[in-house]
Amino acid sequence: MSKKTRKKSPKTPAGKATRAPSKSSAKTPAAKTRKTTVKKSAKTANKRLGNTAARASHKAPSKKLKSPPPSESTVLAAESAKPPAKTPAAAKTSGGKTDAAAARKFELAEGTKAPAFRLARDGGETVALADYSGRKLVLFFYPRADTPGCTKEAIDFTRLATAFAENETAILGVSADPLKAQEAFRDKHQLSVPLVSDEKHEMLETYGVWGEKSMYGKTFQGILRTTILIGADGRIARIWRNVKVDGHADDVLAAARTL
């Protein structure tokens, strides 16, 4: 064998076997696997416990005991505490005034008791329905002082005032004119019948004589010419609506004489 051949030969003896890995090195992977499995098992258990607690927290709360039904006295007390409902006659418009249309639905009827009133009259005095207790009373409602129809009607009642008085029947003229206008109307035409001023339309609406009118193609709210005869018993004996002035005062006197 040449020198070159001897140099290339491996240093490791041919007779010696390669060393096998030690037992400790073989055991290491298995130990790591067991530790990983234990950790996963612990995490899984923790998740299960967490889910169980979450489900328990979302359970519906226990049912409360039903309270006993309220007694009859409690129900009656609650109902009595409620505010009373408004009647249709007290309905208000956006302007705060009583709705004339609603008042018209409750127009007075013959035989019903006349509504009470107390208003100012010409001369600065006040008049009330109670002032005429036990006597017959004529209320003639006219649209506006010192207009042709109203002037004629007021003059006719003044002309027959003595005949009405002999029949124990008083007369009152009523309109929405202010007192100054009523007094000027009285003085100009020498009227002897008292003239009542109802600027707030309280009596006019109560007696159902304030409503919608039309003239020259236009509609507006105003006094509907009406006359009411009240008997000595305080009840309404006759009602004249949409009065035609000619001969009207004589018709009212004839009706008063029959009572």
BELSULBEL-V291185 format. One record per residue. N is the residue number from 1. SS is DSSP state (hx for helix, st for strand, lp for the rest). Layout:
# BELSULBEL-V291185
n	ss
N	SS
N	SS
This chain:
# BELSULBEL-V291185
n	ss
1	lp
2	lp
3	hx
4	hx
5	hx
6	hx
7	hx
8	hx
9	lp
10	lp
11	lp
12	lp
13	lp
14	lp
15	lp
16	lp
17	lp
18	lp
19	lp
20	lp
21	lp
22	lp
23	hx
24	hx
25	hx
26	hx
27	hx
28	hx
29	hx
30	hx
31	hx
32	hx
33	hx
34	hx
35	hx
36	hx
37	hx
38	hx
39	hx
40	hx
41	hx
42	hx
43	hx
44	hx
45	hx
46	hx
47	hx
48	hx
49	hx
50	hx
51	hx
52	hx
53	hx
54	hx
55	hx
56	hx
57	hx
58	lp
59	lp
60	lp
61	lp
62	lp
63	lp
64	lp
65	lp
66	lp
67	lp
68	lp
69	lp
70	lp
71	lp
72	hx
73	hx
74	hx
75	hx
76	hx
77	hx
78	hx
79	hx
80	hx
81	hx
82	lp
83	lp
84	lp
85	lp
86	lp
87	lp
88	hx
89	hx
90	hx
91	lp
92	st
93	lp
94	lp
95	lp
96	lp
97	lp
98	st
99	lp
100	hx
101	hx
102	hx
103	hx
104	hx
105	lp
106	lp
107	lp
108	lp
109	lp
110	lp
111	lp
112	lp
113	st
114	lp
115	lp
116	lp
117	lp
118	st
119	st
120	st
121	st
122	lp
123	lp
124	lp
125	lp
126	st
127	st
128	st
129	hx
130	hx
131	hx
132	hx
133	lp
134	lp
135	lp
136	st
137	st
138	st
139	st
140	st
141	st
142	lp
143	lp
144	lp
145	lp
146	lp
147	lp
148	hx
149	hx
150	hx
151	hx
152	hx
153	hx
154	hx
155	hx
156	hx
157	hx
158	hx
159	hx
160	lp
161	hx
162	hx
163	hx
164	hx
165	hx
166	hx
167	lp
168	lp
169	st
170	st
171	st
172	st
173	st
174	st
175	st
176	lp
177	lp
178	lp
179	hx
180	hx
181	hx
182	hx
183	hx
184	hx
185	hx
186	hx
187	hx
188	hx
189	hx
190	lp
191	lp
192	lp
193	lp
194	st
195	st
196	st
197	st
198	lp
199	lp
200	lp
201	lp
202	hx
203	hx
204	hx
205	hx
206	hx
207	lp
208	lp
209	lp
210	st
211	st
212	st
213	st
214	st
215	st
216	lp
217	lp
218	st
219	st
220	st
221	st
222	st
223	st
224	lp
225	lp
226	st
227	st
228	st
229	st
230	st
231	lp
232	lp
233	lp
234	lp
235	st
236	st
237	st
238	st
239	st
240	st
241	st
242	lp
243	lp
244	lp
245	lp
246	lp
247	lp
248	hx
249	hx
250	hx
251	hx
252	hx
253	hx
254	hx
255	hx
256	hx
257	hx
258	lp
259	lp
